[in-house]
């Protein structure tokens, strides 16, 4: 049995689902809990092939509801645990995810978005943004990374585990069906070789000693008896979240300093936006692109600084305004015109964006 699944750094060519499995191994994950649903199935398949070689575990549960709660249980026992899902499975896991918010359970969920509403298609979309950022009946106290490439799937899957355990909020890696199924080259690596220290895990239950005598009691609650008590707890959670948010926020700017038109896109659509900006610049049009990498917390200050200099904004997404909701909330009060390029459940190309911008 190899000491580490990845020795040094290697150039590889694989699917996005395979990338997630290797990243979880590199992040020293102990166990995956899951239930099959396209297009994330191969995350489970690859994990079950690789995990036994490195003394890691897997449990297929009876459904996604159980997968979400067993992941919570695994983390509470001190294990670095994760799950992966898509579409209706993401919907079913939201109850467990809100429990993770309330109880500060540092679990990780990988989402490979598929079309919606309901069963819809098993191919691709960006229609799980709202649910992943604000699902359930909580306040959306979670961390959501939106990836745009296989390299980012690897990097941010590792990062999600560290961030979740460092700040004790649930973390999500938001991919999509295209990333899940297509093959692409990337570098996989041992995090230690990059100077990345894997945050240590610890149990929340089954601790030695008597609470209140040998150690402080560990209050793990997700239900409260009075409105006043709940209000106090939620305010404390929000304060903790807002305190760590500036340290979590990530974004990218492409030619926005002098841009008249700024395309706002996330995830895999950022690739089309970057290529479109390059073409438009070559044709004499001052275009730029702003990309939020974290959708929750959203880079509000950074996007506001960009839009103050722009003459027009375009939100491009494979959904009907889910990214736009985040953008408009972030830039409330700004007067710059905002256009939409929506294609729910369908990919967006650079050529389409170029033609749309020139049509304006």
PEDA-V422896 format. One record per residue. N is the residue number from 1. RES is the residue in one small letter. SS is DSSP state (helix for helix, strand for strand, loop for the rest). PHI is phi in degrees with one decimal (999 if undefined). Layout:
# PEDA-V422896
n = (N N)
res = (RES RES)
ss = (SS SS)
phi = (PHI PHI)
This chain:
# PEDA-V422896
n = (1 2 3 4 5 6 7 8 9 10 11 12 13 14 15 16 17 18 19 20 21 22 23 24 25 26 27 28 29 30 31 32 33 34 35 36 37 38 39 40 41 42 43 44 45 46 47 48 49 50 51 52 53 54 55 56 57 58 59 60 61 62 63 64 65 66 67 68 69 70 71 72 73 74 75 76 77 78 79 80 81 82 83 84 85 86 87 88 89 90 91 92 93 94 95 96 97 98 99 100 101 102 103 104 105 106 107 108 109 110 111 112 113 114 115 116 117 118 119 120 121 122 123 124 125 126 127 128 129 130 131 132 133 134 135 136 137 138 139 140 141 142 143 144 145 146 147 148 149 150 151 152 153 154 155 156 157 158 159 160 161 162 163 164 165 166 167 168 169 170 171 172 173 174 175 176 177 178 179 180 181 182 183 184 185 186 187 188 189 190 191 192 193 194 195 196 197 198 199 200 201 202 203 204 205 206 207 208 209 210 211 212 213 214 215 216 217 218 219 220 221 222 223 224 225 226 227 228 229 230 231 232 233 234 235 236 237 238 239 240 241 242 243 244 245 246 247 248 249 250 251 252 253 254 255 256 257 258 259 260 261 262 263 264 265 266 267 268 269 270 271 272 273 274 275 276 277 278 279 280 281 282 283 284 285 286 287 288 289 290 291 292 293 294 295 296 297 298 299 300 301 302 303 304 305 306 307 308 309 310 311 312 313 314 315 316 317 318 319 320 321 322 323 324 325 326 327 328 329 330 331 332 333 334 335 336 337 338 339 340 341 342 343 344 345 346 347 348 349 350 351 352 353 354 355 356 357 358 359 360)
res = (x x x x x x x x x x x x x x x x x x x x x x x x x x x x x x x x x x x x x x x x x x x x x x x x x x x x x x x x x x x x x x x x x x x x x x x x x x x x x x x x x x x x x x x x x x x x x x x x x x x x x x x x x x x x x x x x x x x x x x x x x x x x x x x x x x x x x x x x x x x x x x x x x x x x x x x x x x x x x x x x x x x x x x x x x x x x x x x x x x x x x x x x x x x x x x x x x x x x x x x x x x x x x x x x x x x x x x x x x x x x x x x x x x x x x x x x x x x x x x x x x x x x x x x x x x x x x x x x x x x x x x x x x x x x x x x x x x x x x x x x x x x x x x x x x x x x x x x x x x x x x x x x x x x x x x x x x x x x x x x x x x x x x x x x x x x x x x x x x x x x x x x x x x x x x x x x x x x x x x x x)
ss = (loop loop loop loop loop loop loop loop strand strand strand strand strand strand strand helix helix helix helix helix helix helix helix helix helix helix loop loop loop loop strand strand strand strand loop loop loop loop loop loop helix helix helix helix helix helix helix helix helix helix helix helix helix helix loop loop strand strand strand strand loop loop loop helix helix helix helix helix helix helix helix helix helix helix helix helix loop loop loop loop strand strand strand strand strand loop loop helix helix helix helix helix helix helix helix helix helix helix helix helix helix helix helix loop loop loop loop strand strand strand strand strand strand loop loop loop loop loop loop loop loop loop loop loop loop loop loop loop helix helix helix helix helix helix loop loop loop loop loop loop loop loop strand strand strand strand loop loop loop helix helix helix helix helix helix helix helix helix helix helix helix helix helix helix helix helix helix loop loop loop strand strand strand strand strand strand helix helix helix helix helix loop strand strand strand strand strand strand strand loop helix helix helix helix loop loop loop loop loop loop loop loop loop loop loop loop loop loop loop loop strand loop loop loop strand loop loop loop loop loop loop loop loop loop loop loop helix helix helix helix helix helix helix helix helix helix helix helix helix helix helix helix helix helix helix helix helix helix loop loop strand strand strand strand loop loop loop loop loop loop strand strand strand strand loop loop loop loop helix helix helix helix helix helix helix helix helix helix helix helix helix helix loop loop loop loop strand strand strand strand strand strand loop strand strand strand loop strand loop helix helix helix helix helix helix helix helix loop loop loop loop strand strand strand strand strand strand loop loop loop loop helix helix helix helix helix helix helix helix helix loop loop loop loop loop loop strand strand strand strand strand strand loop loop loop loop loop loop loop helix helix helix helix helix helix helix helix helix helix loop)
phi = (999 -67.4 -66.6 -127.7 -66.6 -124.8 -102.0 67.9 -132.5 -134.6 -90.2 -133.2 -136.7 -155.7 -77.4 -64.3 -65.0 -65.5 -58.5 -60.3 -62.7 -65.8 -64.2 -63.7 -61.9 -62.8 -83.2 65.8 -67.0 -87.4 -154.8 -113.9 -111.5 -164.1 -142.9 -68.0 -160.4 -72.7 -101.3 -97.4 -49.0 -67.9 -58.0 -64.7 -60.8 -66.0 -61.0 -68.7 -76.8 -86.1 -55.9 -61.1 -70.2 -124.5 59.2 -102.3 -120.8 -147.5 -134.8 -87.3 -91.4 -77.3 -169.2 -71.9 -60.0 -65.6 -59.1 -63.0 -75.2 -68.3 -63.7 -57.6 -63.7 -60.9 -66.5 -60.5 -79.3 102.8 -90.2 -82.3 -124.5 -150.5 -140.6 -143.3 -163.7 -165.6 50.5 -57.4 -65.2 -62.0 -58.3 -68.1 -83.3 -64.7 -63.4 -67.3 -66.9 -70.8 -63.7 -63.9 -63.0 -67.0 -96.7 56.5 -94.0 -83.0 -90.2 -126.1 -126.5 -99.0 -118.3 -105.0 -58.8 -125.4 -71.1 -146.6 -75.4 57.5 -67.8 47.8 -115.6 -105.7 -96.9 -167.1 -174.5 -123.6 -94.2 -110.4 -67.4 -60.5 -65.0 -70.8 -79.7 -135.2 -64.0 75.4 -104.9 -100.4 -108.9 72.1 -85.6 -149.3 -114.5 -127.3 -98.5 -102.8 -92.6 -126.7 -156.6 -67.4 -61.3 -69.5 -56.8 -68.3 -61.3 -80.7 -66.2 -61.8 -63.1 -58.7 -65.1 -65.7 -66.0 -59.6 -75.8 -69.4 -105.6 57.6 -128.8 -63.1 -122.9 -125.4 -107.3 -99.9 -99.3 -161.6 -62.3 -63.8 -61.4 -60.5 -99.3 -78.3 -101.3 -155.8 -82.9 -163.7 -104.1 -104.2 -155.4 -79.3 -52.0 -61.4 -67.4 -99.1 78.6 -92.5 -91.5 -76.6 -64.1 -71.6 -97.1 -159.1 -78.1 -102.4 -128.5 69.6 -76.5 -73.4 90.3 -99.1 -59.3 84.4 -116.6 -91.5 -157.4 -68.5 -63.2 -106.2 -82.7 -114.8 -132.8 -130.3 -139.1 -133.0 -87.3 -130.9 -62.9 -64.4 -65.6 -62.8 -58.3 -64.0 -64.4 -63.7 -60.2 -67.5 -62.4 -62.7 -62.3 -64.9 -65.3 -66.4 -67.3 -87.6 -53.6 -59.9 -81.7 -97.2 -54.4 -136.4 -159.1 -138.2 -113.1 -130.3 56.0 -91.7 -58.4 -119.4 -75.1 -82.5 -117.6 -116.7 -90.2 -108.1 -151.6 -135.7 61.2 -69.5 -68.2 -61.0 -67.0 -66.6 -65.0 -63.4 -66.7 -64.8 -60.9 -60.5 -65.3 -63.3 -62.2 -63.7 -95.9 87.2 -100.3 -78.7 -107.5 -141.7 -140.4 -113.3 -122.9 -78.2 -86.3 -92.4 -86.2 -148.2 -69.3 -86.5 -75.5 -67.6 -62.8 -69.7 -73.1 -64.6 -63.5 -72.8 -70.8 -62.5 -98.2 -91.0 -99.3 -156.6 -116.0 -129.7 -94.9 -112.0 -156.3 -91.0 -158.0 -102.0 96.0 -71.4 -68.9 -57.5 -58.3 -66.6 -67.5 -64.7 -65.8 -72.5 -108.6 -51.3 101.2 -79.0 -104.6 -65.3 -61.5 -126.2 -105.4 -122.6 -128.3 -105.1 -140.4 -57.8 71.7 -136.3 -69.7 -123.1 -105.2 -63.7 -60.7 -62.9 -65.6 -59.5 -64.3 -65.7 -63.3 -65.5 -68.3 -73.5)
